[in-house]
């Protein structure tokens, strides 16, 4: 197989950064698509600046990458929460997160799948969320995250004959900046949440990367259309974040 090339959205921090560093260590070429460049360096790392909530900017980035690189892996990791109770949720939030979580993925996958089909190999992985099952204040977020599960299953069926797998990882709660935007770092609330989980701790970016790397592995061609919850058991019962 030729050199593996992974496009990771939001690889500047958190889960995306951990995944990118681990893939670089494994010999992948990694392209970070984010609003800001990564704060780490590697000969096989490149950065593409893009606001993924802007469809036209996303199309431009996708075209540039697909022209210059033979992409074998696409990991859609970038995300935003925009928490609001039902009374304060807005139509604009739904549209913004729909573009970020689903629309951007569609644009990139449409750009990358022709070469994947030609080579008979590809890996597409969504970093979704346990919130797809429902969490208070997550109207727009849970809607869009649940939606990509269905979209991934549809793509899995369409792309399987071409050697391309499509899967989702659904984390939560994970100790990242997104989490600390909702729950104060080191707070009593954070500690109580950890104790409410069956595993009695909160997740780390490494926990999620383990699952993402499983779906990315070239040898895992018989696993497609799946959603793996990496949530410390939170998906088994109800946990309020």
C-alpha positions in Angstrom: 0.0 0.0 0.0 1.2 3.5 -0.8 1.9 6.1 1.9 -1.1 6.7 4.2 -2.4 10.2 4.3 -4.8 11.3 7.0 -6.8 14.5 6.9 -7.9 15.4 10.5 -10.2 18.3 11.2 -9.5 20.1 14.4 -6.1 18.5 15.0 -4.7 21.6 16.7 -5.9 20.6 20.2 -7.6 18.0 22.3 -8.5 14.7 20.8 -7.5 15.7 17.3 -4.0 16.7 18.5 -3.5 13.4 20.3 -4.7 11.5 17.3 -2.5 13.4 14.9 0.6 12.9 17.0 0.0 9.2 17.3 -0.6 8.9 13.5 2.6 10.8 12.8 4.5 8.5 15.0 3.0 5.5 13.1 4.3 7.0 9.8 1.2 8.7 8.4 1.3 12.0 6.6 -1.2 14.2 8.5 -3.0 17.3 7.3 -4.6 19.4 10.0 -7.7 21.3 8.9 -8.5 23.9 11.5 -9.0 27.6 12.2 -5.5 27.7 13.7 -2.3 25.9 12.9 -1.1 23.2 15.2 1.4 24.2 17.9 3.5 21.1 17.2 5.8 20.3 14.3 6.7 17.3 12.2 8.1 16.8 8.7 4.9 14.9 7.7 2.5 17.4 9.2 0.9 20.2 7.2 -1.8 22.7 8.2 -4.7 24.0 6.2 -6.5 27.0 7.7 -10.3 26.8 7.3 -13.5 27.8 9.1 -15.5 24.7 8.7 -18.8 26.5 9.4 -18.2 28.3 6.1 -19.3 26.0 3.3 -17.5 27.9 0.5 -14.2 28.0 2.5 -14.5 24.3 3.2 -15.0 23.5 -0.5 -11.9 25.5 -1.3 -9.9 23.7 1.3 -11.2 20.3 0.2 -10.3 21.0 -3.4 -6.8 22.2 -2.5 -6.1 19.1 -0.4 -7.6 16.6 -2.9 -5.5 18.1 -5.7 -2.2 18.0 -3.8 -2.6 14.8 -1.8 -3.8 11.3 -2.2 -5.9 11.1 0.9 -6.5 7.6 2.4 -8.0 8.6 5.7 -10.5 11.3 6.7 -11.2 11.8 10.4 -13.9 14.5 11.1 -13.0 15.5 14.6 -13.8 19.2 14.7 -16.8 20.1 16.8 -18.6 22.8 18.7 -21.3 22.5 21.4 -23.3 25.8 21.6 -25.2 24.8 24.7 -28.7 26.3 25.3 -31.9 25.2 27.0 -34.8 24.6 24.7 -36.2 28.1 25.4 -33.0 29.7 24.2 -32.0 27.4 21.4 -31.9 29.0 18.0 -32.5 28.0 14.4 -29.1 29.6 13.6 -27.4 27.2 16.0 -28.9 24.2 14.2 -27.7 25.5 10.8 -24.2 26.4 12.1 -23.6 23.0 13.7 -25.2 21.1 10.8 -22.6 22.7 8.5 -19.8 22.0 10.9 -20.6 18.4 11.9 -22.3 17.2 8.7 -22.0 19.6 5.8 -18.2 19.9 6.1 -17.9 16.1 6.2 -20.0 15.8 3.1 -17.8 18.3 1.2 -14.5 16.6 2.2 -15.8 13.0 1.6 -17.0 14.0 -1.9 -13.6 15.4 -2.6 -11.6 12.4 -1.3 -13.6 9.4 -2.3 -12.7 9.4 -6.0 -9.1 8.5 -5.3 -10.1 6.2 -2.5 -12.4 4.3 -4.9 -9.7 4.2 -7.5 -7.2 2.6 -5.1 -9.8 0.3 -3.5 -9.1 1.6 0.0 -10.2 4.3 2.4 -11.1 5.0 6.0 -13.7 7.6 7.1 -14.2 8.1 10.8 -16.5 10.6 12.6 -15.7 11.8 16.1 -19.3 12.1 17.3 -20.6 12.3 20.9 -22.5 10.3 23.5 -24.7 13.4 23.5 -26.4 12.0 20.4 -28.4 10.0 22.9 -29.7 13.2 24.5 -28.3 15.6 27.1 -30.0 18.7 28.5 -28.9 22.0 26.8 -27.8 20.2 23.6 -30.6 20.8 21.1 -28.4 21.7 18.2 -25.4 19.6 19.2 -27.3 16.3 19.9 -29.4 16.8 16.7 -26.3 17.1 14.5 -24.3 14.4 16.2 -27.2 11.9 16.0 -27.6 12.9 12.4 -24.0 11.9 11.4 -24.6 8.4 12.8 -27.3 7.9 10.2 -25.2 9.5 7.5 -22.2 7.4 8.3 -24.3 4.2 8.1 -25.6 5.3 4.7 -22.1 6.0 3.4 -20.9 2.7 4.8 -23.4 0.9 2.7 -22.5 2.9 -0.5 -18.8 2.7 -0.1 -18.2 -0.8 1.3 -17.9 -2.4 -2.2 -14.9 0.0 -2.9 -12.9 -1.0 0.2 -13.9 2.1 2.1 -15.2 1.8 5.7 -17.2 4.5 7.5 -17.5 4.5 11.3 -18.2 6.7 14.3 -16.7 7.1 17.7 -19.0 8.7 20.3 -17.1 10.0 23.3 -18.1 11.6 26.5 -17.4 13.1 28.9 -13.7 13.7 27.9 -11.3 16.1 29.6 -10.8 18.6 26.8 -11.4 22.4 26.4 -14.9 21.7 25.1 -15.7 19.9 28.3 -14.1 22.7 30.5 -16.2 25.2 28.6 -19.2 23.6 30.2 -17.8 22.3 33.5 -15.2 24.3 35.5 -11.8 22.6 35.6 -11.1 20.9 38.9 -14.6 21.9 40.2 -16.8 19.9 42.6 -19.1 19.3 39.6 -16.3 17.7 37.6 -15.5 15.4 40.5 -19.2 14.4 41.0 -19.5 13.7 37.3 -16.5 11.4 37.4 -17.9 9.5 40.3 -21.3 9.1 38.6 -19.7 7.2 35.7 -19.5 3.4 36.0 -15.7 3.6 35.6 -15.4 6.3 38.2 -13.3 8.6 36.1 -13.6 11.0 33.2 -12.1 10.2 29.8 -8.9 11.4 28.2 -8.1 12.3 24.6 -6.0 9.1 24.6 -9.1 7.0 25.4 -10.8 8.4 22.3 -7.7 8.1 20.0 -7.5 4.4 20.9 -10.9 3.9 19.3 -10.3 6.2 16.3 -7.0 4.4 15.5 -8.9 1.1 15.6 -11.3 2.2 12.9 -8.4 3.8 10.9 -6.3 0.7 10.9 -5.8 -0.7 7.3 -6.4 -4.2 8.6 -9.9 -3.4 9.9 -11.7 -3.6 6.6 -14.5 -5.9 7.9 -15.9 -3.3 10.4 -18.1 -0.6 8.9 -21.2 1.4 9.7 -20.6 1.1 13.4 -20.8 3.6 16.3 -18.5 2.9 19.3 -19.3 4.7 22.5 -16.2 5.6 24.4 -17.9 7.1 27.5 -17.0 5.2 30.6 -20.3 3.5 30.6 -22.4 6.7 30.3 -24.3 5.3 27.4 -25.6 2.5 29.5 -27.6 4.8 31.8 -28.4 8.5 32.2 -25.6 10.9 33.1 -26.3 14.7 33.2 -23.3 16.8 32.2 
